[in-house]
Amino acid sequence: MTMIDNSHSLVSASSNGTLHIWRVDLVSSKKDGHKPPSVASSISPSLPSSSSSIGTSPQETAAAVSSFPFSLPGLRRQGVRVAGNGTVVRTLDVGEGSIVCVAHFITESASLVVYATQRGFIHCWDLRMDREAWVLKAPRELGFLTAMTLGTDRHAWLVCGTNRGYLLLYDLRFLLLVKVWRHSSHGPIYRLAAA
């Protein structure tokens, strides 16, 4: 679940491949006796929806859920309606397994969807282009990727966490893995945040 930037909405993804967009300011209290309004956009019942992220720009709202990014052009900042079921922008190669973590980042010059696959590839897709901006590979012996975050300073670095407790620091200017640490617990890294 994540908040949509510059709005009163949040997005949740369910295991049946459905994306729900909730307006926080329209949620009623339990004693009102009715359910909060939501808008569901069905993606595909055959695809699990384990990860999601969404962000906004003046031109469009973009999201990535489970196995493919899509856009919701009908989402209105003032309302809760989504026109249709969304438009598929790109379908990922199923040969890399499912998406294990995904994030959306907006910079002054780009709107980026960064996602990691089950096979350890980290992809960056600039939503302004028809191709990927870059692809990185995480060393398999460090475990499966479970979390990631981009640096807040012009997005020049990326940190990924694994299920074996490793943290991987990538320099995105040169697309290189520059440092690897392991958490003392050797436990999985579930969340990362840039400060």
PyMOL commands that place a pseudoatom at each C-alpha (Angstrom):
pseudoatom trace, name=CA, resn=MET, resi=1, chain=A, elem=C, hetatm=0, pos=[0.000, 0.000, 0.000]
pseudoatom trace, name=CA, resn=THR, resi=2, chain=A, elem=C, hetatm=0, pos=[1.270, 3.471, -0.815]
pseudoatom trace, name=CA, resn=MET, resi=3, chain=A, elem=C, hetatm=0, pos=[0.098, 7.060, -0.987]
pseudoatom trace, name=CA, resn=ILE, resi=4, chain=A, elem=C, hetatm=0, pos=[-0.337, 8.870, -4.293]
pseudoatom trace, name=CA, resn=ASP, resi=5, chain=A, elem=C, hetatm=0, pos=[1.735, 12.053, -4.310]
pseudoatom trace, name=CA, resn=ASN, resi=6, chain=A, elem=C, hetatm=0, pos=[-0.168, 15.358, -4.285]
pseudoatom trace, name=CA, resn=SER, resi=7, chain=A, elem=C, hetatm=0, pos=[-3.589, 13.790, -3.653]
pseudoatom trace, name=CA, resn=HIS, resi=8, chain=A, elem=C, hetatm=0, pos=[-5.882, 12.447, -0.941]
pseudoatom trace, name=CA, resn=SER, resi=9, chain=A, elem=C, hetatm=0, pos=[-5.652, 8.888, -2.250]
pseudoatom trace, name=CA, resn=LEU, resi=10, chain=A, elem=C, hetatm=0, pos=[-3.830, 5.692, -1.488]
pseudoatom trace, name=CA, resn=VAL, resi=11, chain=A, elem=C, hetatm=0, pos=[-3.429, 2.501, -3.472]
pseudoatom trace, name=CA, resn=SER, resi=12, chain=A, elem=C, hetatm=0, pos=[-3.579, -1.074, -2.270]
pseudoatom trace, name=CA, resn=ALA, resi=13, chain=A, elem=C, hetatm=0, pos=[-2.978, -4.250, -4.248]
pseudoatom trace, name=CA, resn=SER, resi=14, chain=A, elem=C, hetatm=0, pos=[-4.615, -7.573, -3.467]
pseudoatom trace, name=CA, resn=SER, resi=15, chain=A, elem=C, hetatm=0, pos=[-3.521, -11.135, -4.158]
pseudoatom trace, name=CA, resn=ASN, resi=16, chain=A, elem=C, hetatm=0, pos=[-6.179, -11.585, -6.867]
pseudoatom trace, name=CA, resn=GLY, resi=17, chain=A, elem=C, hetatm=0, pos=[-4.525, -8.996, -9.130]
pseudoatom trace, name=CA, resn=THR, resi=18, chain=A, elem=C, hetatm=0, pos=[-6.894, -6.133, -8.309]
pseudoatom trace, name=CA, resn=LEU, resi=19, chain=A, elem=C, hetatm=0, pos=[-5.722, -2.605, -7.600]
pseudoatom trace, name=CA, resn=HIS, resi=20, chain=A, elem=C, hetatm=0, pos=[-7.855, -0.475, -5.271]
pseudoatom trace, name=CA, resn=ILE, resi=21, chain=A, elem=C, hetatm=0, pos=[-7.662, 3.309, -5.171]
pseudoatom trace, name=CA, resn=TRP, resi=22, chain=A, elem=C, hetatm=0, pos=[-9.030, 4.790, -1.947]
pseudoatom trace, name=CA, resn=ARG, resi=23, chain=A, elem=C, hetatm=0, pos=[-9.873, 8.430, -1.230]
pseudoatom trace, name=CA, resn=VAL, resi=24, chain=A, elem=C, hetatm=0, pos=[-8.786, 9.022, 2.373]
pseudoatom trace, name=CA, resn=ASP, resi=25, chain=A, elem=C, hetatm=0, pos=[-10.893, 12.158, 2.758]
pseudoatom trace, name=CA, resn=LEU, resi=26, chain=A, elem=C, hetatm=0, pos=[-14.059, 10.223, 1.833]
pseudoatom trace, name=CA, resn=VAL, resi=27, chain=A, elem=C, hetatm=0, pos=[-13.603, 7.345, 4.296]
pseudoatom trace, name=CA, resn=SER, resi=28, chain=A, elem=C, hetatm=0, pos=[-16.457, 7.328, 6.780]
pseudoatom trace, name=CA, resn=SER, resi=29, chain=A, elem=C, hetatm=0, pos=[-16.387, 6.235, 10.396]
pseudoatom trace, name=CA, resn=LYS, resi=30, chain=A, elem=C, hetatm=0, pos=[-17.559, 2.728, 11.354]
pseudoatom trace, name=CA, resn=LYS, resi=31, chain=A, elem=C, hetatm=0, pos=[-20.725, 4.022, 13.021]
pseudoatom trace, name=CA, resn=ASP, resi=32, chain=A, elem=C, hetatm=0, pos=[-21.988, 5.466, 9.721]
pseudoatom trace, name=CA, resn=GLY, resi=33, chain=A, elem=C, hetatm=0, pos=[-22.753, 1.896, 8.648]
pseudoatom trace, name=CA, resn=HIS, resi=34, chain=A, elem=C, hetatm=0, pos=[-21.452, 2.002, 5.083]
pseudoatom trace, name=CA, resn=LYS, resi=35, chain=A, elem=C, hetatm=0, pos=[-18.213, 0.995, 3.459]
pseudoatom trace, name=CA, resn=PRO, resi=36, chain=A, elem=C, hetatm=0, pos=[-15.657, 3.558, 2.287]
pseudoatom trace, name=CA, resn=PRO, resi=37, chain=A, elem=C, hetatm=0, pos=[-15.755, 4.276, -1.442]
pseudoatom trace, name=CA, resn=SER, resi=38, chain=A, elem=C, hetatm=0, pos=[-13.127, 2.636, -3.576]
pseudoatom trace, name=CA, resn=VAL, resi=39, chain=A, elem=C, hetatm=0, pos=[-12.407, 2.191, -7.221]
pseudoatom trace, name=CA, resn=ALA, resi=40, chain=A, elem=C, hetatm=0, pos=[-11.056, -1.130, -8.409]
pseudoatom trace, name=CA, resn=SER, resi=41, chain=A, elem=C, hetatm=0, pos=[-9.161, -1.659, -11.613]
pseudoatom trace, name=CA, resn=SER, resi=42, chain=A, elem=C, hetatm=0, pos=[-8.776, -5.338, -12.440]
pseudoatom trace, name=CA, resn=ILE, resi=43, chain=A, elem=C, hetatm=0, pos=[-5.369, -6.186, -13.819]
pseudoatom trace, name=CA, resn=SER, resi=44, chain=A, elem=C, hetatm=0, pos=[-5.426, -9.936, -14.388]
pseudoatom trace, name=CA, resn=PRO, resi=45, chain=A, elem=C, hetatm=0, pos=[-6.745, -12.618, -12.065]
pseudoatom trace, name=CA, resn=SER, resi=46, chain=A, elem=C, hetatm=0, pos=[-3.922, -14.996, -13.047]
pseudoatom trace, name=CA, resn=LEU, resi=47, chain=A, elem=C, hetatm=0, pos=[-1.125, -12.663, -11.899]
pseudoatom trace, name=CA, resn=PRO, resi=48, chain=A, elem=C, hetatm=0, pos=[-0.300, -12.342, -8.199]
pseudoatom trace, name=CA, resn=SER, resi=49, chain=A, elem=C, hetatm=0, pos=[-0.135, -8.789, -6.934]
pseudoatom trace, name=CA, resn=SER, resi=50, chain=A, elem=C, hetatm=0, pos=[2.547, -8.803, -4.261]
pseudoatom trace, name=CA, resn=SER, resi=51, chain=A, elem=C, hetatm=0, pos=[4.118, -5.378, -4.787]
pseudoatom trace, name=CA, resn=SER, resi=52, chain=A, elem=C, hetatm=0, pos=[2.827, -1.997, -5.767]
pseudoatom trace, name=CA, resn=SER, resi=53, chain=A, elem=C, hetatm=0, pos=[3.901, 1.581, -6.042]
pseudoatom trace, name=CA, resn=ILE, resi=54, chain=A, elem=C, hetatm=0, pos=[2.281, 4.584, -7.597]
pseudoatom trace, name=CA, resn=GLY, resi=55, chain=A, elem=C, hetatm=0, pos=[3.191, 8.193, -8.223]
pseudoatom trace, name=CA, resn=THR, resi=56, chain=A, elem=C, hetatm=0, pos=[1.849, 11.177, -10.044]
pseudoatom trace, name=CA, resn=SER, resi=57, chain=A, elem=C, hetatm=0, pos=[3.033, 13.761, -12.473]
pseudoatom trace, name=CA, resn=PRO, resi=58, chain=A, elem=C, hetatm=0, pos=[1.058, 16.545, -14.159]
pseudoatom trace, name=CA, resn=GLN, resi=59, chain=A, elem=C, hetatm=0, pos=[0.694, 14.381, -17.289]
pseudoatom trace, name=CA, resn=GLU, resi=60, chain=A, elem=C, hetatm=0, pos=[-0.321, 11.011, -15.870]
pseudoatom trace, name=CA, resn=THR, resi=61, chain=A, elem=C, hetatm=0, pos=[-0.616, 8.704, -12.938]
pseudoatom trace, name=CA, resn=ALA, resi=62, chain=A, elem=C, hetatm=0, pos=[1.579, 5.627, -13.176]
pseudoatom trace, name=CA, resn=ALA, resi=63, chain=A, elem=C, hetatm=0, pos=[1.641, 2.426, -11.204]
pseudoatom trace, name=CA, resn=ALA, resi=64, chain=A, elem=C, hetatm=0, pos=[3.338, -0.926, -11.285]
pseudoatom trace, name=CA, resn=VAL, resi=65, chain=A, elem=C, hetatm=0, pos=[1.593, -3.924, -9.821]
pseudoatom trace, name=CA, resn=SER, resi=66, chain=A, elem=C, hetatm=0, pos=[2.894, -7.477, -9.795]
pseudoatom trace, name=CA, resn=SER, resi=67, chain=A, elem=C, hetatm=0, pos=[4.028, -8.229, -13.314]
pseudoatom trace, name=CA, resn=PHE, resi=68, chain=A, elem=C, hetatm=0, pos=[3.451, -5.072, -15.325]
pseudoatom trace, name=CA, resn=PRO, resi=69, chain=A, elem=C, hetatm=0, pos=[3.298, -1.282, -15.105]
pseudoatom trace, name=CA, resn=PHE, resi=70, chain=A, elem=C, hetatm=0, pos=[0.165, 0.472, -16.324]
pseudoatom trace, name=CA, resn=SER, resi=71, chain=A, elem=C, hetatm=0, pos=[-1.295, 3.953, -16.368]
pseudoatom trace, name=CA, resn=LEU, resi=72, chain=A, elem=C, hetatm=0, pos=[-4.626, 5.171, -15.085]
pseudoatom trace, name=CA, resn=PRO, resi=73, chain=A, elem=C, hetatm=0, pos=[-5.350, 8.142, -17.345]
pseudoatom trace, name=CA, resn=GLY, resi=74, chain=A, elem=C, hetatm=0, pos=[-8.865, 8.649, -15.983]
pseudoatom trace, name=CA, resn=LEU, resi=75, chain=A, elem=C, hetatm=0, pos=[-7.806, 9.201, -12.374]
pseudoatom trace, name=CA, resn=ARG, resi=76, chain=A, elem=C, hetatm=0, pos=[-8.922, 12.645, -11.290]
pseudoatom trace, name=CA, resn=ARG, resi=77, chain=A, elem=C, hetatm=0, pos=[-7.177, 14.464, -8.486]
pseudoatom trace, name=CA, resn=GLN, resi=78, chain=A, elem=C, hetatm=0, pos=[-10.505, 15.927, -7.301]
pseudoatom trace, name=CA, resn=GLY, resi=79, chain=A, elem=C, hetatm=0, pos=[-12.622, 12.767, -7.629]
pseudoatom trace, name=CA, resn=VAL, resi=80, chain=A, elem=C, hetatm=0, pos=[-12.531, 9.035, -7.126]
pseudoatom trace, name=CA, resn=ARG, resi=81, chain=A, elem=C, hetatm=0, pos=[-13.413, 7.845, -10.606]
pseudoatom trace, name=CA, resn=VAL, resi=82, chain=A, elem=C, hetatm=0, pos=[-11.172, 5.856, -12.888]
pseudoatom trace, name=CA, resn=ALA, resi=83, chain=A, elem=C, hetatm=0, pos=[-12.193, 5.644, -16.523]
pseudoatom trace, name=CA, resn=GLY, resi=84, chain=A, elem=C, hetatm=0, pos=[-12.288, 2.043, -17.682]
pseudoatom trace, name=CA, resn=ASN, resi=85, chain=A, elem=C, hetatm=0, pos=[-9.932, -0.624, -16.413]
pseudoatom trace, name=CA, resn=GLY, resi=86, chain=A, elem=C, hetatm=0, pos=[-6.711, 1.287, -17.065]
pseudoatom trace, name=CA, resn=THR, resi=87, chain=A, elem=C, hetatm=0, pos=[-4.441, 1.053, -20.058]
pseudoatom trace, name=CA, resn=VAL, resi=88, chain=A, elem=C, hetatm=0, pos=[-1.590, -1.417, -20.247]
pseudoatom trace, name=CA, resn=VAL, resi=89, chain=A, elem=C, hetatm=0, pos=[1.555, 0.551, -21.061]
pseudoatom trace, name=CA, resn=ARG, resi=90, chain=A, elem=C, hetatm=0, pos=[4.049, -2.293, -21.006]
pseudoatom trace, name=CA, resn=THR, resi=91, chain=A, elem=C, hetatm=0, pos=[4.150, -6.005, -20.246]
pseudoatom trace, name=CA, resn=LEU, resi=92, chain=A, elem=C, hetatm=0, pos=[7.322, -7.387, -18.705]
pseudoatom trace, name=CA, resn=ASP, resi=93, chain=A, elem=C, hetatm=0, pos=[9.235, -10.451, -19.839]
pseudoatom trace, name=CA, resn=VAL, resi=94, chain=A, elem=C, hetatm=0, pos=[7.805, -13.361, -17.869]
pseudoatom trace, name=CA, resn=GLY, resi=95, chain=A, elem=C, hetatm=0, pos=[11.142, -15.171, -18.163]
pseudoatom trace, name=CA, resn=GLU, resi=96, chain=A, elem=C, hetatm=0, pos=[12.511, -13.244, -15.152]
pseudoatom trace, name=CA, resn=GLY, resi=97, chain=A, elem=C, hetatm=0, pos=[9.830, -14.358, -12.724]
pseudoatom trace, name=CA, resn=SER, resi=98, chain=A, elem=C, hetatm=0, pos=[7.571, -12.072, -10.764]
pseudoatom trace, name=CA, resn=ILE, resi=99, chain=A, elem=C, hetatm=0, pos=[8.351, -8.550, -9.639]
pseudoatom trace, name=CA, resn=VAL, resi=100, chain=A, elem=C, hetatm=0, pos=[9.595, -8.665, -6.052]
pseudoatom trace, name=CA, resn=CYS, resi=101, chain=A, elem=C, hetatm=0, pos=[9.846, -4.927, -5.379]
pseudoatom trace, name=CA, resn=VAL, resi=102, chain=A, elem=C, hetatm=0, pos=[8.869, -1.826, -7.283]
pseudoatom trace, name=CA, resn=ALA, resi=103, chain=A, elem=C, hetatm=0, pos=[9.087, 1.919, -6.767]
pseudoatom trace, name=CA, resn=HIS, resi=104, chain=A, elem=C, hetatm=0, pos=[8.094, 5.047, -8.653]
pseudoatom trace, name=CA, resn=PHE, resi=105, chain=A, elem=C, hetatm=0, pos=[10.279, 8.153, -8.498]
pseudoatom trace, name=CA, resn=ILE, resi=106, chain=A, elem=C, hetatm=0, pos=[9.677, 11.577, -9.954]
pseudoatom trace, name=CA, resn=THR, resi=107, chain=A, elem=C, hetatm=0, pos=[12.621, 13.846, -10.696]
pseudoatom trace, name=CA, resn=GLU, resi=108, chain=A, elem=C, hetatm=0, pos=[12.741, 17.265, -12.336]
pseudoatom trace, name=CA, resn=SER, resi=109, chain=A, elem=C, hetatm=0, pos=[13.306, 15.658, -15.731]
pseudoatom trace, name=CA, resn=ALA, resi=110, chain=A, elem=C, hetatm=0, pos=[11.963, 12.102, -15.482]
pseudoatom trace, name=CA, resn=SER, resi=111, chain=A, elem=C, hetatm=0, pos=[9.273, 9.806, -14.143]
pseudoatom trace, name=CA, resn=LEU, resi=112, chain=A, elem=C, hetatm=0, pos=[10.971, 6.500, -13.328]
pseudoatom trace, name=CA, resn=VAL, resi=113, chain=A, elem=C, hetatm=0, pos=[9.589, 3.075, -12.498]
pseudoatom trace, name=CA, resn=VAL, resi=114, chain=A, elem=C, hetatm=0, pos=[12.356, 0.964, -10.943]
pseudoatom trace, name=CA, resn=TYR, resi=115, chain=A, elem=C, hetatm=0, pos=[11.553, -2.691, -10.325]
pseudoatom trace, name=CA, resn=ALA, resi=116, chain=A, elem=C, hetatm=0, pos=[13.398, -5.865, -9.383]
pseudoatom trace, name=CA, resn=THR, resi=117, chain=A, elem=C, hetatm=0, pos=[12.521, -9.329, -10.631]
pseudoatom trace, name=CA, resn=GLN, resi=118, chain=A, elem=C, hetatm=0, pos=[12.685, -12.730, -8.990]
pseudoatom trace, name=CA, resn=ARG, resi=119, chain=A, elem=C, hetatm=0, pos=[15.806, -13.599, -11.010]
pseudoatom trace, name=CA, resn=GLY, resi=120, chain=A, elem=C, hetatm=0, pos=[17.759, -10.650, -9.571]
pseudoatom trace, name=CA, resn=PHE, resi=121, chain=A, elem=C, hetatm=0, pos=[17.529, -8.095, -12.378]
pseudoatom trace, name=CA, resn=ILE, resi=122, chain=A, elem=C, hetatm=0, pos=[16.868, -4.442, -11.519]
pseudoatom trace, name=CA, resn=HIS, resi=123, chain=A, elem=C, hetatm=0, pos=[15.198, -2.511, -14.327]
pseudoatom trace, name=CA, resn=CYS, resi=124, chain=A, elem=C, hetatm=0, pos=[14.665, 1.218, -14.716]
pseudoatom trace, name=CA, resn=TRP, resi=125, chain=A, elem=C, hetatm=0, pos=[11.982, 2.372, -17.082]
pseudoatom trace, name=CA, resn=ASP, resi=126, chain=A, elem=C, hetatm=0, pos=[11.637, 6.071, -17.818]
pseudoatom trace, name=CA, resn=LEU, resi=127, chain=A, elem=C, hetatm=0, pos=[7.930, 6.517, -18.529]
pseudoatom trace, name=CA, resn=ARG, resi=128, chain=A, elem=C, hetatm=0, pos=[8.745, 9.095, -21.220]
pseudoatom trace, name=CA, resn=MET, resi=129, chain=A, elem=C, hetatm=0, pos=[10.545, 6.478, -23.371]
pseudoatom trace, name=CA, resn=ASP, resi=130, chain=A, elem=C, hetatm=0, pos=[9.536, 3.241, -25.086]
pseudoatom trace, name=CA, resn=ARG, resi=131, chain=A, elem=C, hetatm=0, pos=[12.582, 1.403, -23.764]
pseudoatom trace, name=CA, resn=GLU, resi=132, chain=A, elem=C, hetatm=0, pos=[14.343, 0.790, -20.492]
pseudoatom trace, name=CA, resn=ALA, resi=133, chain=A, elem=C, hetatm=0, pos=[16.866, 3.341, -19.280]
pseudoatom trace, name=CA, resn=TRP, resi=134, chain=A, elem=C, hetatm=0, pos=[19.102, 0.677, -17.706]
pseudoatom trace, name=CA, resn=VAL, resi=135, chain=A, elem=C, hetatm=0, pos=[19.246, -2.851, -16.275]
pseudoatom trace, name=CA, resn=LEU, resi=136, chain=A, elem=C, hetatm=0, pos=[21.410, -4.063, -13.384]
pseudoatom trace, name=CA, resn=LYS, resi=137, chain=A, elem=C, hetatm=0, pos=[22.049, -7.592, -12.096]
pseudoatom trace, name=CA, resn=ALA, resi=138, chain=A, elem=C, hetatm=0, pos=[22.290, -8.443, -8.396]
pseudoatom trace, name=CA, resn=PRO, resi=139, chain=A, elem=C, hetatm=0, pos=[24.692, -11.274, -7.453]
pseudoatom trace, name=CA, resn=ARG, resi=140, chain=A, elem=C, hetatm=0, pos=[22.579, -14.415, -6.960]
pseudoatom trace, name=CA, resn=GLU, resi=141, chain=A, elem=C, hetatm=0, pos=[24.649, -15.674, -4.024]
pseudoatom trace, name=CA, resn=LEU, resi=142, chain=A, elem=C, hetatm=0, pos=[23.501, -12.690, -1.913]
pseudoatom trace, name=CA, resn=GLY, resi=143, chain=A, elem=C, hetatm=0, pos=[19.862, -13.815, -1.992]
pseudoatom trace, name=CA, resn=PHE, resi=144, chain=A, elem=C, hetatm=0, pos=[16.646, -12.649, -3.590]
pseudoatom trace, name=CA, resn=LEU, resi=145, chain=A, elem=C, hetatm=0, pos=[15.934, -8.921, -3.749]
pseudoatom trace, name=CA, resn=THR, resi=146, chain=A, elem=C, hetatm=0, pos=[13.238, -7.885, -1.280]
pseudoatom trace, name=CA, resn=ALA, resi=147, chain=A, elem=C, hetatm=0, pos=[13.424, -4.079, -0.961]
pseudoatom trace, name=CA, resn=MET, resi=148, chain=A, elem=C, hetatm=0, pos=[14.965, -1.040, -2.615]
pseudoatom trace, name=CA, resn=THR, resi=149, chain=A, elem=C, hetatm=0, pos=[15.195, 2.730, -2.446]
pseudoatom trace, name=CA, resn=LEU, resi=150, chain=A, elem=C, hetatm=0, pos=[16.768, 5.464, -4.541]
pseudoatom trace, name=CA, resn=GLY, resi=151, chain=A, elem=C, hetatm=0, pos=[18.856, 8.277, -3.134]
pseudoatom trace, name=CA, resn=THR, resi=152, chain=A, elem=C, hetatm=0, pos=[17.208, 11.622, -2.667]
pseudoatom trace, name=CA, resn=ASP, resi=153, chain=A, elem=C, hetatm=0, pos=[20.204, 13.514, -4.084]
pseudoatom trace, name=CA, resn=ARG, resi=154, chain=A, elem=C, hetatm=0, pos=[19.371, 13.491, -7.809]
pseudoatom trace, name=CA, resn=HIS, resi=155, chain=A, elem=C, hetatm=0, pos=[18.805, 9.714, -7.617]
pseudoatom trace, name=CA, resn=ALA, resi=156, chain=A, elem=C, hetatm=0, pos=[22.517, 8.982, -8.115]
pseudoatom trace, name=CA, resn=TRP, resi=157, chain=A, elem=C, hetatm=0, pos=[22.480, 5.828, -5.998]
pseudoatom trace, name=CA, resn=LEU, resi=158, chain=A, elem=C, hetatm=0, pos=[20.282, 2.810, -5.346]
pseudoatom trace, name=CA, resn=VAL, resi=159, chain=A, elem=C, hetatm=0, pos=[20.254, 0.540, -2.291]
pseudoatom trace, name=CA, resn=CYS, resi=160, chain=A, elem=C, hetatm=0, pos=[18.691, -2.930, -2.455]
pseudoatom trace, name=CA, resn=GLY, resi=161, chain=A, elem=C, hetatm=0, pos=[18.049, -5.395, 0.358]
pseudoatom trace, name=CA, resn=THR, resi=162, chain=A, elem=C, hetatm=0, pos=[17.928, -9.184, 0.086]
pseudoatom trace, name=CA, resn=ASN, resi=163, chain=A, elem=C, hetatm=0, pos=[16.231, -12.057, 1.890]
pseudoatom trace, name=CA, resn=ARG, resi=164, chain=A, elem=C, hetatm=0, pos=[19.643, -13.098, 3.302]
pseudoatom trace, name=CA, resn=GLY, resi=165, chain=A, elem=C, hetatm=0, pos=[20.259, -9.743, 4.999]
pseudoatom trace, name=CA, resn=TYR, resi=166, chain=A, elem=C, hetatm=0, pos=[22.569, -8.130, 2.445]
pseudoatom trace, name=CA, resn=LEU, resi=167, chain=A, elem=C, hetatm=0, pos=[22.454, -4.465, 1.425]
pseudoatom trace, name=CA, resn=LEU, resi=168, chain=A, elem=C, hetatm=0, pos=[23.735, -3.625, -2.057]
pseudoatom trace, name=CA, resn=LEU, resi=169, chain=A, elem=C, hetatm=0, pos=[24.765, -0.062, -2.957]
pseudoatom trace, name=CA, resn=TYR, resi=170, chain=A, elem=C, hetatm=0, pos=[24.760, 0.816, -6.669]
pseudoatom trace, name=CA, resn=ASP, resi=171, chain=A, elem=C, hetatm=0, pos=[26.226, 3.990, -8.184]
pseudoatom trace, name=CA, resn=LEU, resi=172, chain=A, elem=C, hetatm=0, pos=[23.728, 4.852, -10.922]
pseudoatom trace, name=CA, resn=ARG, resi=173, chain=A, elem=C, hetatm=0, pos=[26.034, 7.332, -12.629]
pseudoatom trace, name=CA, resn=PHE, resi=174, chain=A, elem=C, hetatm=0, pos=[28.244, 4.411, -13.691]
pseudoatom trace, name=CA, resn=LEU, resi=175, chain=A, elem=C, hetatm=0, pos=[25.708, 1.569, -13.182]
pseudoatom trace, name=CA, resn=LEU, resi=176, chain=A, elem=C, hetatm=0, pos=[28.098, -0.265, -10.826]
pseudoatom trace, name=CA, resn=LEU, resi=177, chain=A, elem=C, hetatm=0, pos=[27.695, -2.233, -7.609]
pseudoatom trace, name=CA, resn=VAL, resi=178, chain=A, elem=C, hetatm=0, pos=[30.096, -0.353, -5.306]
pseudoatom trace, name=CA, resn=LYS, resi=179, chain=A, elem=C, hetatm=0, pos=[29.492, -1.774, -1.818]
pseudoatom trace, name=CA, resn=VAL, resi=180, chain=A, elem=C, hetatm=0, pos=[27.888, -4.780, -0.098]
pseudoatom trace, name=CA, resn=TRP, resi=181, chain=A, elem=C, hetatm=0, pos=[27.048, -5.016, 3.621]
pseudoatom trace, name=CA, resn=ARG, resi=182, chain=A, elem=C, hetatm=0, pos=[25.339, -7.718, 5.658]
pseudoatom trace, name=CA, resn=HIS, resi=183, chain=A, elem=C, hetatm=0, pos=[23.040, -7.012, 8.575]
pseudoatom trace, name=CA, resn=SER, resi=184, chain=A, elem=C, hetatm=0, pos=[24.243, -8.636, 11.804]
pseudoatom trace, name=CA, resn=SER, resi=185, chain=A, elem=C, hetatm=0, pos=[20.991, -10.633, 12.181]
pseudoatom trace, name=CA, resn=HIS, resi=186, chain=A, elem=C, hetatm=0, pos=[21.374, -12.171, 8.694]
pseudoatom trace, name=CA, resn=GLY, resi=187, chain=A, elem=C, hetatm=0, pos=[17.597, -11.754, 8.474]
pseudoatom trace, name=CA, resn=PRO, resi=188, chain=A, elem=C, hetatm=0, pos=[15.641, -10.547, 5.441]
pseudoatom trace, name=CA, resn=ILE, resi=189, chain=A, elem=C, hetatm=0, pos=[15.529, -6.834, 4.611]
pseudoatom trace, name=CA, resn=TYR, resi=190, chain=A, elem=C, hetatm=0, pos=[11.852, -5.913, 4.262]
pseudoatom trace, name=CA, resn=ARG, resi=191, chain=A, elem=C, hetatm=0, pos=[11.897, -2.122, 3.892]
pseudoatom trace, name=CA, resn=LEU, resi=192, chain=A, elem=C, hetatm=0, pos=[14.403, 0.594, 2.993]
pseudoatom trace, name=CA, resn=ALA, resi=193, chain=A, elem=C, hetatm=0, pos=[14.002, 4.366, 3.048]
pseudoatom trace, name=CA, resn=ALA, resi=194, chain=A, elem=C, hetatm=0, pos=[16.255, 7.234, 2.005]
pseudoatom trace, name=CA, resn=ALA, resi=195, chain=A, elem=C, hetatm=0, pos=[16.785, 9.909, 4.618]
for i in range(1, 195): cmd.bond("trace and resi %d" % i, "trace and resi %d" % (i + 1))
show_as sticks, trace
zoom trace
